[in-house]
Each structure stands twice: as C-alpha cells, then as structure tokens.
Amino acid sequence: MSAIIEIENVVKTFGGIQSVKALDRVSLSIRAGEFVVFLGPSGCGKSTLLRMIAGLSQPSGGTIRVEGRLLRGRDPAVGMVFQSYTSFPWLRVDENVGFGLDLAGGDTRLRHEKVKDVLDRVALTRFAKSYPAQLSGGMQQRVAIARALAVEPRILLMDEPFGALDALTRVEMQTFLLDMRSKDRKTIVFVTHDIDEAMLLADRIVVLSPNPGQIAEIVDVDIPHPRTVDQTERADFTQLRHHLRRLLFSMVRNAA
Amino acid sequence: MTAYSIKEEAEMLAAPKREKTPAVELISIRRPLAGGISLTLSSLFFLVLLALWGAVSGSGLVSDFFLPTPLQVVQASWRLLYAENFVGDIGVSVYRVFIGFSIAAAIAVPLGVLMGSVQFFRSLLEPCLAFTRYMPATAFIPLLVLWLGIDDTQKFAVIFVGTFFTLTLMVMVSTLAVPIALIEAAIMLGATPLQLVSRVIWPAAKPAVFSDLRIVLGWAWTYIVIAEIVAASSGVGYIILSASRFMDTATIFVGIISIGVIGLISDVAFTVAARMLFPYLSSNRS
C-alpha cells in the first residue's frame, strides 16, 4: 500500500521569545487504509501533530503531504472528530450530520439520502430530530463521527474522541469504531493517552515522547481483526501493555 | 427551565396533600421552586411594596407633595390617559426609542460580530470604541442639540450615542465566546470564511447577542427620558418635566412607573421571542 500521509522533518514551535519546541523533526508515513494511533503523555505533541495534518495549524518547519499534495490548510480528503462536543447546538441531529453536505450544496434529495444512510450507520436514526443537548455524551460523539463521515473523507482524524466519556461508554464507542472500520477501510489517525484504547484500535502505535515532542517508538499491533475488548486479556496484549506502560512511565519520570 | 425542575414540579403537583414544603426548603441553595410558589413570591413582593407605599403616604407622615398616595397616582394616570393623550406621549417615546435603538443595533450587531470574528477589525476599532464608551452620552446632549436641533433626529442621536458603542463591544465579546472548536469543526467540513461567519459564528452567538440587546434596550429608556427632559414638547420625559414644573408629583410617578411597565413588557417580549427563536436552549437532556 502506498503512503497517503507523508510527514517529513516536521518542527513546531510555539510562542515568541521563550518559545517552546512542541515537535522536533518528526517524520512518519501513513499508508492508505491504516489505523494509526498516536500515543503519548500530555505535552508530547500528539495533538499538535494531528492538528497539523488537519491543516488547522501550520508546521514551523518541514512538510506534510496528503495524497501527494503539499498541505496548506484543510484538505478535502481529511475529516476530523474532536475531543470536545462540537455538534452545533442550534441544529437538529440530521441537520448536524448534513452540515458539510449543505455547505457544498448540490442535489437536496441526494443529501437527504446520504444523511439517512450515515445516521443509520451510527445507529442514530431514532434521534434524527433531536437537538444535541438532548443526547448523551456517547451519542453526541456518534453525531460528530457521522457528521465527519457524511462528506466522505478518505482520512479520518480523531483527537481523543472518547476522552470525555465514562469508561463503559468508551468501550462501547471503541467497539462501534472497530465495527465501522471493518466495513469501510478508511485511513484513521487517532490520538489517545489510553494504552488499552491504542492497543485495541491500532494497526500501528506511534509512541511520542515529550520535551521536545519526538517519535520514541513505533509498534506494530499484529493482533488479527475482528478485535473485541475481551481479547485485551490475551497474553500478547498483556505483554504489549507492559511494554507500553514502561515506556510511557519512563517519559513521565524523566520529565519530572 | 431544565427538565429537572419540571420533574420536581410534577412531583409537587402530583402529591399536593403530602407534607407541606418546609420553610427551609424554600431557601435551599440552587433548589428549583415550583412554578406556583415562584409566581406567588414575585407578586407578593410587588404587593408588599405597594402596601408599604400606601401605608407611608396614607399615614400623613410624609406630605403628599413629596409622596402621593397610590390612589392619587391612579387618579393622575386616569386623567393623563383620558384627558391629556398620555398614550400619544408614550407612543412618541416608544417610537423614538425604537428608531434610535434600531439604528444603533443595525450597525452595532454586524460590526460586533465582525470584530469578534476577525482580529484585524478588533485591533482597528476596539480601542476607539472603548474610549468613546466612557464618554457619558448625556454630555453629548448639548452638542447634539447644537448640531441637530431639538426634533426627533436629536432624540435618535442621543439614544444612538448612549447605546451604540457599548452594544458593539458587548456583541464582540459574545461573538468571541463562540467556542473555537465549533469553528474548527466547520472548517474541517469545508466551510469557507464567509460560511463560518454566517452558518457557525452568527447562529452560535445569536442567543447571547439577543440578551445583549435586551439589556441595552433598558438603557435606551434612560437616555430618551433625559433627552426629552432637556429639550422636547412631547414624550414621557416631557410629561415628567412639565409635571415637575407644576409640582404635580403624582404625574411624575405615573411617568416613571409607565416606563417601568414598558420595560417589563419589552423584557417579557424578548423572553418569549427567545424561547421561540432558540428552542434548542430549553430542551436540555433530563
């Protein structure tokens, strides 16, 4: 498979005189259809890197290419789901999901079909006419995922999308995401600091370390699909968990 | 109102014969009260004030030259309404406030949204607006009389000067309060800058802007009365001024109270309109 995202020597510094180097010469290439998780402690620059792939923030140095195009701002091939609830509160669920399609315009009936189809995929058909405030946290994040999927991005970026959810709902959403992905081989780049979440979801875990943000290690997760939460009890999972935990905690200790 | 309080209310309505609400529960922190109790309290306080006024003015402790009795005020308002076309004066004042405030809002709202959306315009205009805001509008009245005379244009101008600058800044602040995450989410869905303003920032800021308008409209009434007291031949302010020349305290009371009533009506109108315009705000998850 060819690279769909190519990150080359990316540097990101914040601030003026007392500038902080958030990322230092990060290079990575992500293949089409791959599920990559950026894992690391807070301050390792994982979200910063994701935001740069989204085009919401520009690298201070180096380049990012998406499908071969040099990235300058948001690319139509890239969609994003955020950690905070970003549903538009004044729009009903179906209007939220159709928002991106409405912006582009085009045939109304086709748009409606598309919205119905996506709502069905995230199991929210029953709530099409509800307002986001009437939904639970997990449902709101499903709206956000549906809204991102509706415009059919080839790459989906997810910035700790389940971070604000309770533990049970989080597992439910992880399962939902695995299931969704088994049907549609989108390229997904997912940011988290949750080791179990990373192992369950990823084809490849990119571990980042802070001060300055750099890639510490890249781990292939060779556990076959379909995966379930129960599999996280398996021996190879346990071994990986130990390894990742030791790696992350050594970073935190070094920082302290 | 949250669904929580509705539920509580339903419980109270369903079991009225249950124990009476203990007095302590009436003043619990952040505990919602049943709608009936709430309304009773609001009316009760009005009645207490009225009774206090009646008692003090009726007791003879204070001369009715300074404090007319409620009955005298009712009589005065009767006379004003039927013999002196007070409705016409109210109409004139409402008209002046409406036009003056509408002009201010029509410019302040788009400008505030623009300033809250694009740093360029914020840097360009904010210091100047903040500076002008501190100049009391009342100090401009002599100047405005000089420039514009004493007809309605001058009244509109006083209201404009009194409300425009602060309203613009308030709308800017309300616009800045729109979460950046909403804007970024829309960018990732392909929104152009123009679409960001019209389809995300404006609808997201609208409830707060609406509340800004409601607050500043109250100030407009202060300015119209001042403007009418300084120079006018009609309007509520003029009625108050001419009553004071004749030492007709009851009529002054009528003027002041009627502005209070108009304010209350416009407040209720805003609240009802907000409920219709922003149905999603009252439909929180239970």
Chai-1 contact restraints between the chains, C-beta under 6 A:
chainA,res_idxA,chainB,res_idxB,connection_type,confidence,min_distance_angstrom,max_distance_angstrom,comment,restraint_id
A,L56,B,E184,contact,1.0,0.0,6.0,A-B,restraint_1
A,R74,B,I187,contact,1.0,0.0,6.0,A-B,restraint_2
A,M80,B,M188,contact,1.0,0.0,6.0,A-B,restraint_3
A,F82,B,A181,contact,1.0,0.0,6.0,A-B,restraint_4
A,S84,B,A181,contact,1.0,0.0,6.0,A-B,restraint_5
A,T86,B,A181,contact,1.0,0.0,6.0,A-B,restraint_6
A,T86,B,L182,contact,1.0,0.0,6.0,A-B,restraint_7
A,T86,B,A185,contact,1.0,0.0,6.0,A-B,restraint_8
A,P89,B,Y280,contact,1.0,0.0,6.0,A-B,restraint_9
A,W90,B,P203,contact,1.0,0.0,6.0,A-B,restraint_10
A,W90,B,Y280,contact,1.0,0.0,6.0,A-B,restraint_11
A,F99,B,L189,contact,1.0,0.0,6.0,A-B,restraint_12
A,G100,B,L189,contact,1.0,0.0,6.0,A-B,restraint_13
A,G100,B,G190,contact,1.0,0.0,6.0,A-B,restraint_14
A,L103,B,G190,contact,1.0,0.0,6.0,A-B,restraint_15
A,L103,B,A191,contact,1.0,0.0,6.0,A-B,restraint_16
A,L103,B,Q195,contact,1.0,0.0,6.0,A-B,restraint_17
A,Y131,B,Y280,contact,1.0,0.0,6.0,A-B,restraint_18
A,Y131,B,S283,contact,1.0,0.0,6.0,A-B,restraint_19
A,A133,B,N284,contact,1.0,0.0,6.0,A-B,restraint_20
A,Q134,B,S283,contact,1.0,0.0,6.0,A-B,restraint_21
A,Q134,B,R285,contact,1.0,0.0,6.0,A-B,restraint_22
A,V151,B,L189,contact,1.0,0.0,6.0,A-B,restraint_23
